[in-house]
Amino acid sequence: MMIGVILSAGMGTRLRPLTDEIPKPLLEINNTTLLERMIRNCINAGIREFILIVGYEKEKVFEIAPKLEEKLDISIRIIENMEYDATNTSVSAYLASSYIEKENLDDFILINGDNVVDPEIITRIAKTDNTSLIVDNFKDLNGESFKLILKDVKKADNSIANGIISEIGKEIDIPSSTGEFIGVSKVIKEDVSRFNEILIRLIDEDRQNYYDFAYKPLSRDRKIDFVLTNGLKWTEIDDYNDWKTANGLIKEFEN
């Protein structure tokens, strides 16, 4: 059964004072936390088992998790990134994916916990047969966008393409970029071991590395699907401008 992995360890310093006492995924919009909203998106895609990676203000997540389990009829395992303040998402992702490999679990969807997305985005990636990334091919890119350059691209259908990641990162030249990786991806069971090998190498190089970089080498020896947003809306929440955007999107989605 597919697992939903939600990274919830970061400190969200650019959103203070909103995050003075709670992690970003527990911020509320219309009386619903970002975490619950993303879990509901996953439930709509058939996912009922979750792993939450926690760090900053972890006690708040431990407190809310049993309530979410009962309310939504799901199971949640919490894994702590004890070095959340000195590491980045590569370590948090590895804590989840190494557990999944050790326990011989199924495919998993990996989601940044500060994301607000059109629910259809989660549904689309859940349906893919291969390891997959959601790529926004519509949004205007900027210096903070986690950009990709894809090569040898073959269209599978109107919303899915296959190919190799030749470059990934924020520093990529905008005109050369294919689009933006939005922080929602899927790793199939057959690729988990290789994904973990790459993550270990990234962590050894720099404990501040993003897990996103693992998909570049993975794309060279595994088939990866790039699921295009084709205009579906989303935002990550890094600062107050993003927070304002997220509030507008939630209003739009709920209407």
N, C-alpha and C positions, 0 to 999 in steps of 0.2 A: 504494500500500500504506500502510495506517495506521501512524502513528508514535507511539511512546510517549515523552512528554517528562516527565522526572523532575527536579524542582528539588532540588538537593543542595548549595546554596551557603552556607546559613546556619551560624551559629556554635554554636547550641544552648547558650547560656550557662546556662540554667536547669537543665541536666542535668550540669553539671560536678560531680565530676571525670570522669564517664563520657566527656565530649566534650573533655577536655583535649588529646587528640592525634588524634582522628578526628572526621569530620563525622557528624552524627546518622544518615544513611542507612547508615553502615557499622557501627552498633551491631548486635550479634548477639543473637538469641533462639533457643535450641535449635540453636546452631552454624550458624545461617543469618543473614546480614545482612538488615536491613530492605530494602536495595536489591535483593538477589537475590530476596527473597520477592515484592516488588512486580513485578519483571521476570517472574517465573514466573506471577503472576496475569495479566499482559498476554499472555504466550505462550499461556496457556489460552484467551484471547479472540482468538487469531489474529495477535497483533502480534509481529514479529520484528526490527523496526528501532527503535532508541532514540536519543534525544538526552538527555544528562545535562548539566545546568548546574551547574558547580562553582565553588567559591570558597575557603572555609575548608578548610585541610588538603587542598587539591586533589590533591596528589601521591599521597595514599592512593587516591583514585578512579582516577587515571591508572594506578596500579599494578595495581588489581584488575580494571579493565575488560577487558583482553585475556584474562584468565583466565575471566571470565564469558562473553565471546564464544565461546571455545573450548568451555567446559563446556556452554553452553546453545544453541550453534549460532545465534547472533544477531549483529547488527551494532550497534556503539555509536559514536556521535560525541560527543565531549566539547567543550563550549563553555564558556569561562571568563568568569565575571562578575568582572572585575578590581576592581570597586568593591563587592564583596560586603559589606564592613564599613560602607559608607556608603549603601547602597541597600536596597531591599526587593524583594518578589516581582514587582512590575510590571516592573522592569528585567530580572530573570532570565527571566521569561516572554517579554518582548519579544526578548531575545537568541535564544531558540529560535524564536519564531513569525516573526520577520523573516527568519531563515535559511530557514525552511520556505517562506515566500513567495518569497524570492529564488531558491531552487532549484526552485520550482514543484512542491513535494511534495504529498502527499495530506492527508487529514484527520489530526488528531492528538489524542491524549488527554493532558491536562495534569494532572500528579499532584504533590502536595506530597510530598517525599521522606521526611517523618517520619510518614507515614500507615501504619497497619496496618488492613486491611479484609478483610471476607468476600470471597473471590475472586469470588463471584457479582456483586458491585457492579461490578467491571471488565467482566465479561461483559455485563452489562445495558447499560452505557453504550456499549460498543463496537457494539452492535446498532442503536443509534438512527440515524435518517436525518438528523436535524438537529443543529445545535449544541446541546449538552446540559449540564446540571449535575446532580450527585447531591445530592438534598436529603433530609436526615434528618427525617422527619415523626413520629418516635417518641420520640427521646431528650429527656430533660429539659434545657431550655436554661439557660444561666447567662451571666454577664457576659463570659466569654471566647468564647462561641459566636458564629460569624460568621452572624448571623441574616438572614433575608429576609422581606419582605412581598411577596406576589404578588397581582396583581389581574387581572381578566378571565380567570380560570382556567377552562380547559376540559379535562376529563378525556379523554385519548385511550384509555386502558385503565386497569386496576386499579393499575398502577405508574408510568404516565407521564401528565403533565399539560402543557398549554401555557399560556402567559400572559406577562404583563409584570412585570418586577421594579420595584416602586414604591420600595422601599427595600432597602438591603443594608448590613450593617456590625455591629460588636460592640455599638454603643450603642443599638440599636433596643430598644424596649420589648418585654419578653418576651411578655406576653399578646397583643400585636398580631401577633406573628411567625407566619409560616406554618411555618417550620422552620429548619434549619441547613444552610448549604452546607458540605460536608465536605472541600473541597479536591481533588475529582476532577471534571474537566469534559472536554468534547470540543468542538473547533472544526472544523467541516467546511471543506473546501478553499474553497468559495465565500464563506465568511465571514472568511477569514484576513486579507485586506487591510483590511477594515473593523475587525476586532479590533485590528490593528496601529495603525491611525489613532487609535483610542481609547486604546491603551496609550501612545502618544507624548504625547497630551494629558495623561494621568495623570502621566506621568514629568515633563513640563514643569511641572505644578502642584506636584508634591512627589515627589522621588526615593525617598521612604519609603512611597509608596502601595503598596497591595496590588493585584495584578492582578484580584482578585475584583470590584473596583469597575467593571471594564470591561464586565461582563455587564449592568449596569443600562441604559446607553445602547444596548448591542447588542440588548437584548430589545425595544427600541422600533422597530427597523427590520429585524430578522431574526427568524425563527421559532425559538424556543428551547424545547427539551423539558426538563422537570423530572422526572428519574427518581427516584422515591421509594424510600427504603430499605425501607419497610414492615416494619421490625424487623430487617433485616440489620445486623450489628454492625460497628463500626469504632472507631478512636480515632486522633487525632493525638497525637504525643508531644512535649509542651512541657516537662513537668516530671516529677518523680519519681512523682507520683500517676498520671500518664498512662503512665509506664514500667511501673508495676505492672499497670495495666489491660491494656496491650499484651501483657505476658507471659501474663496470664490468657486473653486472646483467642486467642493463638497456640496455647496448650494446647487450647483448645476447638475451634479450626479443625482442628488436626491429629488430634484424636480423632474 
